[in-house]
Amino acid sequence: MIRLYFVTIFLCPVAWSYIIRSGFCKENVRGMTQFDKDRYLGAWYEYANTFEIYEIGGKCVRATYTDEGDVIGVFNEQVNTITGNYGNVKGSARFANPDDPNERGELIVGFGGFGRKKRSPSPQVPFVPFYWQPRRPVLNSPQFLTRSFIPYNIASPSEDTNPSARFLLPSNDPNYSVIKSDYDSYSVVYTCIPLPGRIKKESLWLLTREQYPDQATVDKAIEIMKVYDLPYKNIPLTDQEDCDLLPAVGDGEPANTIESLGK
C-alpha cells in the first residue's frame, strides 16, 4: 500500500496539478516591494491553497523560515492521514534577483538542491513543482467536492538530487512570490507559469501566522487576491484539526520521509 502511494505521489503531478486559466500571466502581479526578509522569518501555517493532486493525505501543514546566511532555510512539516505519521522536508530559498532595487519578495525555493542555484521542485509549502500538464478544475473533481473552500466576506469594490528536476532547465524565475504580507498575520503567495495557447498555470497560497486565524485576517488576504485577480474561488482550506503529531515550532528533526511528499 505504501509503495503504491509512493508511486502515485510521484506520477500524478506529471498529469494533474495547478489551476489552468485562459490569459497571460500579468506583469503587474509580482512580489511586493521593499520585502523585509527578517520580518518574514518564522513559522507560517497553510490556511488554504490551490489543490495539487499530490497533496492527498496531508494536513496540519506548516512552513518555518530561518536565516541561514546567503539563503533562507525552509522547513516544511505536515501530518499524513494515509500513513498516520508526521513528516517533514528541509530545503532552502534565495532571492531570484538579489540586486533588485525594489527589493521584491520574489524567491526561488528548492528541495534537494539545498542552497544550490538550480531550482528543484518543492513537494511541500509552498508547493512549487514545475510540470506542464494541465489538470481538471477542482470543482469538476467529484472526489473533492466535500472539501471545504475558503470563506470570504469582501465588500463590493468601489467599482538536482531531485529526479523531477530533469524536467526543467535552471532558471532565475521566482517560484515563490509574496504578493502581499503584513508579516504578523497573513501572506499571499502566488506562482504563474505561461503555457502555449494563451493559457496560464497558477498556484496560490494563503499562509497565516496563527494556526486558526480569525475571519478578519482571512478577509484581508482574500481582498488582496481579488484585487490582483488571483484564483481565490478555487482555493480549498487546509485541514488544521487534530494536529497532535505536529511538533512545537523548532522541535522537528529534518527527515525526508514518505509523509513529506503529500500534502
SVG drawing of the C-alpha trace seen along z (x, -y; Angstrom):
<svg xmlns="http://www.w3.org/2000/svg" viewBox="-21 -53 47 55">
<polyline fill="none" stroke="black" stroke-width="0.4" points="0.0,0.0 2.8,-2.4 4.6,-1.5 1.5,-2.3 1.1,-5.6 4.7,-6.4 4.4,-5.8 1.1,-7.7 2.6,-10.8 5.4,-10.9 3.5,-10.2 0.3,-12.1 1.8,-15.6 3.0,-14.9 -0.6,-14.6 -2.6,-16.8 -1.7,-20.0 -2.3,-23.7 -5.2,-25.8 -5.4,-26.3 -7.0,-29.6 -7.1,-31.4 -5.0,-34.5 -1.4,-35.6 0.5,-35.9 0.0,-39.5 3.2,-41.6 1.8,-43.7 1.3,-40.7 4.7,-40.5 6.2,-40.1 5.7,-43.1 8.4,-45.8 10.7,-46.5 10.2,-43.0 11.6,-42.5 13.1,-39.1 13.8,-39.3 10.2,-40.1 9.0,-37.3 11.1,-34.6 9.4,-32.2 6.5,-29.8 3.6,-30.1 0.6,-27.8 -1.1,-26.9 -4.6,-28.1 -5.5,-27.3 -4.0,-26.6 -5.0,-25.7 -5.4,-21.9 -2.5,-19.8 -3.1,-16.1 0.0,-15.0 -1.4,-16.8 -3.8,-13.9 -3.5,-12.8 -1.8,-15.8 -2.9,-18.1 -1.5,-20.4 0.8,-21.9 3.4,-24.4 6.4,-26.1 9.2,-27.6 11.7,-30.0 15.1,-30.7 18.1,-32.9 20.9,-30.7 23.2,-33.4 23.1,-33.6 19.9,-31.5 16.7,-31.2 16.2,-27.8 12.8,-26.2 11.4,-23.6 8.0,-22.2 6.0,-19.9 2.8,-18.0 0.8,-15.1 -0.2,-12.5 -3.6,-11.0 -2.8,-8.0 0.2,-6.7 -0.9,-8.3 2.6,-9.7 4.3,-13.0 6.7,-14.0 8.9,-16.9 11.3,-18.1 14.2,-20.6 15.0,-22.9 16.2,-26.5 15.2,-29.6 17.1,-32.5 16.1,-35.8 15.5,-35.5 17.2,-38.9 19.4,-39.9 20.2,-43.2 16.6,-44.2 16.5,-47.9 12.8,-47.4 13.7,-44.5 10.8,-42.4 9.6,-39.4 10.4,-37.0 12.2,-33.9 13.3,-30.6 12.5,-27.7 14.2,-24.3 14.2,-21.0 17.0,-18.5 19.4,-21.2 19.8,-22.7 21.0,-26.1 22.2,-25.4 21.3,-27.9 19.5,-25.2 15.8,-25.1 14.3,-21.8 10.6,-21.1 9.2,-21.5 6.9,-18.9 5.6,-21.0 4.7,-24.5 4.9,-26.3 4.0,-23.6 6.0,-24.5 6.7,-21.5 7.0,-22.7 5.2,-20.4 3.5,-21.4 0.4,-19.1 -3.0,-20.7 -5.5,-19.2 -9.2,-19.5 -10.7,-22.3 -11.2,-21.4 -14.9,-21.7 -15.1,-19.2 -13.4,-16.5 -16.3,-14.7 -13.9,-13.1 -13.0,-16.5 -16.5,-18.1 -16.7,-17.6 -13.5,-19.5 -14.1,-22.9 -13.4,-26.0 -12.1,-29.3 -14.8,-31.5 -14.6,-35.2 -16.5,-38.4 -15.5,-41.1 -17.2,-44.5 -18.1,-45.2 -15.3,-47.2 -15.9,-50.8 -16.3,-49.7 19.5,-18.0 19.2,-15.5 15.5,-15.5 14.7,-13.3 11.9,-15.6 14.4,-18.4 15.3,-16.8 12.0,-18.2 13.4,-21.8 16.3,-23.8 18.0,-26.0 16.1,-29.3 16.2,-32.5 12.5,-33.0 10.8,-33.1 8.6,-30.2 7.5,-31.9 6.3,-35.4 5.0,-37.1 2.3,-39.3 1.4,-40.9 2.1,-40.2 1.7,-42.2 4.3,-39.9 2.3,-39.5 -0.9,-37.7 -1.1,-36.7 0.9,-36.1 -0.4,-35.8 2.0,-33.7 1.5,-33.2 3.1,-31.5 2.1,-31.8 3.6,-29.9 2.6,-30.8 1.7,-27.9 1.3,-27.6 -2.1,-28.6 -2.7,-31.7 -3.3,-29.9 -1.6,-30.0 -0.9,-27.7 -1.4,-29.2 -0.8,-28.3 -1.9,-30.3 -1.4,-30.0 -2.8,-31.8 -0.4,-31.4 -1.2,-32.7 0.9,-33.1 -1.9,-31.6 -3.0,-28.1 -6.5,-29.2 -6.7,-32.8 -9.7,-35.0 -12.1,-35.8 -10.8,-39.4 -7.3,-38.2 -8.7,-35.8 -10.8,-38.6 -7.8,-40.9 -5.9,-38.3 -8.8,-37.4 -9.3,-41.1 -5.7,-41.2 -6.3,-38.1 -9.4,-39.8 -7.5,-43.0 -4.9,-41.0 -7.5,-38.7 -6.0,-35.7 -8.0,-32.4 -9.2,-32.7 -12.5,-30.9 -10.6,-27.7 -8.6,-27.6 -9.5,-24.8 -8.9,-25.0 -6.1,-23.0 -7.2,-20.8 -5.5,-22.1 -7.5,-19.9 -6.2,-17.0 -2.5,-18.1 -1.2,-16.4 1.6,-14.7 2.9,-18.1 5.8,-19.1 6.2,-22.5 7.8,-25.1 11.5,-24.4 11.3,-20.9 11.0,-18.9 14.1,-16.9 14.7,-17.0 13.9,-13.6 12.8,-13.4 10.2,-10.6 7.2,-9.5 5.0,-11.6 6.7,-14.7 5.6,-14.0 1.9,-14.6 0.1,-17.5"/>
</svg>
